[in-house]
């Protein structure tokens, strides 16, 4: 979505690791629940619920 001033309001999409087909799974950095990513994933890993909440929080409000 583009605002009147020409800025795009969509959050920058960061490359995501591929989901793991088997465990062990990485723990979510916010709630410690299992994620869909392998334990060897580098960086911040979020479970689907926290990922959704983070997307809601950073989305445009208008």
N, C-alpha and C positions, 0 to 999 in steps of 0.2 A: 504494500500500500504506500502511495506517495502522498505527502502532505502538501498543502498549498505552497509552502516555501521550497518544495522540490526535494525534501529529504525523504528517504525511505525509512519506514518505521519497523520493518521486519528485523528481528534479531539476526545477527550474523550466524550462519550455520557453521558449526565446528565439525571437523571430521570425527565420526564416531567409530569406535572399534567394532568389529564384527561380533555378533552374539556368539557365545560359546555353545557348542552342542552338548558338552558334558562338563561336569564340575571338575575341580572346585571353582566356585564363583566368587568374584570380588564382593566385598561388603560395601554397602552404600555409605558414603562419607557423612551423611546427615543422620540417618536413622539406624544404621548398621544391619539392615535387612539385606538379604542376598540380591544381587543384581543379575542381569542376564549376560554380563561380561565375564571373561575368564579372570582368575585371580592374578594373572601376570599382566593385566592391563595397566599401563602407566597413566598417571594423572587422576583427575577427579572422576569417580564412578558414582552414579546415582541409580537408585532403583526406579522402576517405571513410575511409581507414585511421586517421588521427589522430583524426578525429571519433569513430570507434568506440572507440578507446582512451580518449579523454577521457570518453566516456559510461560505460565500464567503471570508470574511476578514480573518478568522482563518484557512481556508483550506490551504493545501500545495501548493506551487507555482511551484513545479517541478515534 
